[in-house]
Amino acid sequence: MVRRWMCGWGASLALGLAAVGAEASPILSEVFYDAVGSDDGKLFVEIAGAPGTALDGFFVEGVNGSNGVAGPTIALTGTIGASGLFVVADRTSSGTSQVPMADLLANFDLQNGPDSVVLRRDQTIVDALGYGDFGPGEVFAGEGASAPDVAPGSSLARRFANLDRDDNRLDFIVLDTPTPGTADFAPVPEPGSALLIGLGLTGLAWAGSSSGRRQAGRARSTLPPAVRSSRRRSTWRRRSIGTTSERAERPARKRPSFWTPRR
C-alpha cells in the first residue's frame, strides 16, 4: 500500500514539474507609446516568450479607451530569438526605424492613455495592458488595475519579462529610458532538486515503515519455542471457547431426543 502511494505521488509530482517547464504563451513585456516630439519611427512593443516560439497568427492591437474601438492592428510574423524577446517597431514612411534591435517593422501609432494594448492569437486575447486613468464610460481592456500613464519619452515595462500576475499595476513599472530588446527575467528554480527531495523523503518514510515491521517480526521470532506455542494455544482457546462471562451467557445446548446418557 505504501509503495503504491509512493508511485502515485511520484507520478503526480513529475507531471507537475513537467507543467512548470512547458512553454507559456507569449506576453507583452514593454510598450513605448509616447516619444518626445514626433512618434514617427520611435514607438515599439516588446514581446517576451520561449525562444523559438513562432508568432505567426498573433496580433498586437490597440484599443481606444474612449470608445473601445480596436486599432491599429499589427499582424506578427517571425520567431522569438534566443534572448526570449521580440521587438515590433514603428517604421517611417521611408521604411526605417529609430528603434534598435527591432525584429519586425510595421506602420502604427499607439495613443496616449487612457488606452490599452492587447496581444491576441487569432481572436483569443492572451495578454493585455491598460494604462492611464479610466473614467466612467471609458473602456479598459487591460488586466486587473491599470498601469500609470507615462510622460513623453518613458515606457511601461514588466518588472520581470516572464512574470505575469494578471494585474497591470503590479506587473508594470515606468522606465525613464526605454529598453527595447533588453529585460530582466525572474529566475526559474531547478525542478530536479524538488523531485529528488520529495522522492527521498517518501523513500525514507517507506523504509521506516518497513523497518518497523521487520523489527516487530524479529521480536516475535526471538521468543522461546515453548512460549510461542503457548501463546498460539492460548489465542486458539480464547477464540474457540471464549471468556468466562461469555460462556456463562451462552444458552445450554439442547440434547437430541435420541441421545441417551452413557452408562
Secondary structure in CASP SS format (residue, H / E / C, confidence):
PFRMAT SS
TARGET T0000
AUTHOR 0000-0000-0000
METHOD secondary structure of the structure
MODEL  1
M C 1.00
V H 1.00
R H 1.00
R H 1.00
W H 1.00
M H 1.00
C H 1.00
G H 1.00
W H 1.00
G H 1.00
A H 1.00
S H 1.00
L H 1.00
A H 1.00
L H 1.00
G H 1.00
L H 1.00
A H 1.00
A H 1.00
V H 1.00
G H 1.00
A C 1.00
E C 1.00
A C 1.00
S C 1.00
P C 1.00
I E 1.00
L E 1.00
S E 1.00
E E 1.00
V E 1.00
F E 1.00
Y C 1.00
D C 1.00
A C 1.00
V C 1.00
G C 1.00
S C 1.00
D C 1.00
D C 1.00
G C 1.00
K C 1.00
L C 1.00
F E 1.00
V E 1.00
E E 1.00
I E 1.00
A E 1.00
G C 1.00
A C 1.00
P C 1.00
G C 1.00
T C 1.00
A E 1.00
L C 1.00
D C 1.00
G C 1.00
F E 1.00
F E 1.00
V E 1.00
E E 1.00
G E 1.00
V E 1.00
N E 1.00
G C 1.00
S C 1.00
N C 1.00
G C 1.00
V C 1.00
A E 1.00
G E 1.00
P E 1.00
T E 1.00
I E 1.00
A E 1.00
L C 1.00
T C 1.00
G C 1.00
T E 1.00
I C 1.00
G C 1.00
A C 1.00
S C 1.00
G C 1.00
L E 1.00
F E 1.00
V E 1.00
V E 1.00
A E 1.00
D E 1.00
R C 1.00
T C 1.00
S C 1.00
S C 1.00
G C 1.00
T C 1.00
S C 1.00
Q C 1.00
V C 1.00
P C 1.00
M C 1.00
A C 1.00
D C 1.00
L E 1.00
L E 1.00
A E 1.00
N C 1.00
F C 1.00
D C 1.00
L C 1.00
Q C 1.00
N C 1.00
G C 1.00
P C 1.00
D E 1.00
S E 1.00
V E 1.00
V E 1.00
L E 1.00
R E 1.00
R E 1.00
D C 1.00
Q C 1.00
T E 1.00
I E 1.00
V E 1.00
D E 1.00
A E 1.00
L E 1.00
G E 1.00
Y E 1.00
G C 1.00
D C 1.00
F C 1.00
G C 1.00
P C 1.00
G C 1.00
E C 1.00
V C 1.00
F C 1.00
A C 1.00
G C 1.00
E C 1.00
G C 1.00
A C 1.00
S C 1.00
A E 1.00
P C 1.00
D C 1.00
V C 1.00
A C 1.00
P C 1.00
G C 1.00
S C 1.00
S E 1.00
L E 1.00
A E 1.00
R E 1.00
R C 1.00
F C 1.00
A C 1.00
N C 1.00
L C 1.00
D C 1.00
R C 1.00
D C 1.00
D C 1.00
N H 1.00
R H 1.00
L H 1.00
D H 1.00
F E 1.00
I E 1.00
V E 1.00
L E 1.00
D C 1.00
T C 1.00
P C 1.00
T C 1.00
P C 1.00
G C 1.00
T C 1.00
A C 1.00
D C 1.00
F C 1.00
A C 1.00
P C 1.00
V C 1.00
P C 1.00
E C 1.00
P H 1.00
G H 1.00
S H 1.00
A H 1.00
L H 1.00
L H 1.00
I H 1.00
G H 1.00
L H 1.00
G H 1.00
L H 1.00
T H 1.00
G H 1.00
L H 1.00
A H 1.00
W H 1.00
A H 1.00
G H 1.00
S H 1.00
S H 1.00
S H 1.00
G H 1.00
R H 1.00
R H 1.00
Q H 1.00
A H 1.00
G H 1.00
R H 1.00
A H 1.00
R H 1.00
S H 1.00
T C 1.00
L C 1.00
P C 1.00
P H 1.00
A H 1.00
V H 1.00
R H 1.00
S H 1.00
S H 1.00
R H 1.00
R H 1.00
R H 1.00
S H 1.00
T H 1.00
W H 1.00
R H 1.00
R H 1.00
R H 1.00
S H 1.00
I H 1.00
G C 1.00
T C 1.00
T H 1.00
S H 1.00
E H 1.00
R H 1.00
A H 1.00
E H 1.00
R C 1.00
P C 1.00
A C 1.00
R C 1.00
K C 1.00
R C 1.00
P C 1.00
S C 1.00
F C 1.00
W C 1.00
T C 1.00
P C 1.00
R C 1.00
R C 1.00
END
